[in-house]
Amino acid sequence: MQYDPVSLADPPTNGLTCGIDWARDDHAITVIDSDARVVYRSVVEHSAKGLKDLITALTRTGVEEVAIERPDGPVVEALLNAGLTVVVINPNQIKNLRSRYGSAGNKDDRFDAFVLADTLRTDRARLHPLIPDSSATTALRAMCRARKDLVIHRVGIANQLRAHLNRVYPGPVGLFDALDSPISLKFLTSFSCQDRADRLTPQRLGTWLTSVGYTGRTDPAVLHARLCARPRGFTGADGAAYVAITNALVTTLTNLVTQITELSDHIGRQLAAHHDAPIFTSLPRSGTVRAARLLAEIGDCRGRFPTPAWRPRPVNPEKCDPSGSAGHATNNYATRSATSPTTPATPTPGPPISTTAPAPADTTTPTPSACSPAPGSTSSGAAGRHTPHTTPPGTKH
C-alpha cells in the first residue's frame, strides 16, 4: 500500500508558497517566492464562485503548497480536491509569529496571510502536510464532538436546576443518584413543587415508582424519609410562582438527555461499522463512546505514522482475548504493518554448540519459569530453542 508523504519537499515547487487567512465572509490570499517577495495577493468571497476563483488563481500562479489555520471546511476541501498540498498552522502560532515582522501585533487578514506563507517557506522542517482521514472517521469525529458539546450543556443545565431547587424546592435534590437521571426528571415532572410532594406517602410513592418503571433497589419508605428530611420549599402562591421555571429547566434537561442517548446509539453503530473498530474496542475498559472518541481523534490515516512498522492495521477480533491475558501481544501485533521486516532470530552468544548427537540430558525440556518466554514467542533466541544443559550425562544431582 502506498502512503502520502509525511514531510514537505525542499525547496517548494516553483519556489512558491501560499497563505490563506480564512474568515467567515471572505478569505485573504498571499503568494510569495523563495525571497519572501509577494507574487500574488487577493481577497475572494466565501461562495462557490469565490472558491472556484481561488483555485483558478493558485493554478495560474503555479503554487502547489498552501498554509491555512484550520484543517476542515469548504476551503480546505476545495484545495484538497484541486490536488494542492495543505499545511495547517495553529492560530496561536500565527499570533506569536507576528512579532517576527513588527511589534504592533495587530490582527490583519492580509498580513496574516503573508505570515502563513512565509512560515511555510522558512519552517518547512517542522511542518507536515494535511492528510485527511476517511469519510467514516470524519463523520465519527463530528458525532463524538457534538455529543461532547451536548454533555457540557447537560451539566450546565443540571447545575442550574440544582441551584434553583436548592432555593425554592430542596426535596428532590439528592433523592435519587443523579439529578439528571431519568427517574429524577420524571419525579420533577410529576411533583414540581412542595405542595404536590406533601401529598406523597410511602405507599403512594411506591405505587408511583412502579408505574414509571423504577428499577432501583431503594425501598420507597427510605426514599420518602429522605424526601421529608430535606428542608421544606416554598408553598402556596410562592411555590406555584416558581413551577414554570422548574418545568422549563426539567424539559430542557430531558431533551438533552434524550438527544445524548440517541447520539450515543448512532456513535455505537458507526463504530461497529468502522474497519479500525477492533483496534480500539480491544483496549481495556474502552467502552463504546471512549473507543469511538479515541478512534475519531487519532484518525485512521496510515500516512501520519513515520515508518511502516508503526502504521496500525485492523486486527482479527477473534484473536482478541476478552480476558486480557493476551492483550499486550494483540495490541503490539496490531501496530505492525504487513510489510514490516521480520527480525531474524539471533542465537544467544556463548560457546559453540556441538553437532554430535545430544546426550539424554539434552533432550529434557527444562521447566519454564515466570520470566521464560513461551515456546514460539518472540525472544532474543530462535523460537522454541532451549539452551542445552552443561552437566555431563551420568552425573548425580
Phi, psi and omega in degrees: 000137179265141180240151176293151180294145181258007177223162182270148177288146181231118002279173179293157180300130181062010180067022185242142173226152184233145174235136180235120174267107185284139177217177183286318186259326180210170184227130179271136184237135175220129176242129180235161178262191184291344177258015179066022175272137182288122178264323183210141179213134182198172176226127179243148180279157181275082179209174179298317179293321180296319178293324176294319176296326178298311181296321179297317181294318180293322178294321181293323180283342179088011179280143181234358180234132184229132175256136182214165188265353181225150186267002183215179179111171182299325181294312180296319178298319179294321180293317180293320179294335178277000179082017179272152177273123182253131178239126182263127177240128184298138179301328178295325176293320178296321178299321179284329183285346178298332181292346175297329191249358178172169183260353183292311178071020180285151179279122178216127186297314182293322178291321178296324176297321177293318179299319178298314180295319182289325176295321176295330179284319189264330188250041185293332184294331183256359181259152182226145179290150177287125178244105186291151175279174177291163180297327179295318179290322178297317178294320179296321178296317179297320181290320179295320179289324176295320177295320178299318178296320178294324177295321177297317177295321180297317179297319180295316179294322178296319177294322178295318177296320180296316179297321178295314181292322179300336182269322187244338187204073189288346187305310183292344181289119181083004179292318176244182187299315183222145181290332180264014176286155181302321182290325177293319180293323176294323179295316180292331177291321182276326183232082189270000178209172184293324181298320179289325179290333180292341179282351183281142168238167177305323180290315180295322178295321177296320178296318180294319179298322178293322182292331181264005177074039179294127182252005179287165183258004180282133181293141179303327178295323178292318178296319179295319177295322177296321179293319181287336181285341180286155176301148181283146178264189180291143179236170177067219182293327179295317179291322180293335181291336183260359181297322181298321179293316179299315181296321180296315180291321180293319179296316179298316181292323179296317179297319179297315180298319179295315181293324177295320178296315179295320179293324177296322177296318177297320179296319178298319179291320178292323178295318181297329181273353183282142184288341179260009182301318181300332180294317187269328177288343178279352179290146181299134176053036182287316184069174183284308184292317181295318177297320179295320180293321177297314179296319183293320184277326177285322179089171181239015182276112182294336182293345179287340182275133189293328182230154180299333183295336183250015175272116184290153174224154183300143179255162177282119181301335181290339180272352180279123180275112181299334181289343179090359183291329180248021184297317183295318180294322180294315182292321178294321178295326183290338182272002180255144181275160178292340180264007181291137179290143179271130180289122181293151180289129181252122181294150180292131179300147179161187179295150180299144181269133182292146179266001178288170182300137182290148176287165180304325182291335183289335184274356180278126180279121180291154178289123182291143176264180183293333181263002181278138177288148179290151179302134180089351180276164181285126179212186180288339179253183179291148183295129175083356181277140178242138179290127183292153178290149178264357179283124180300149178295146180091352181282134180282137178262000000 
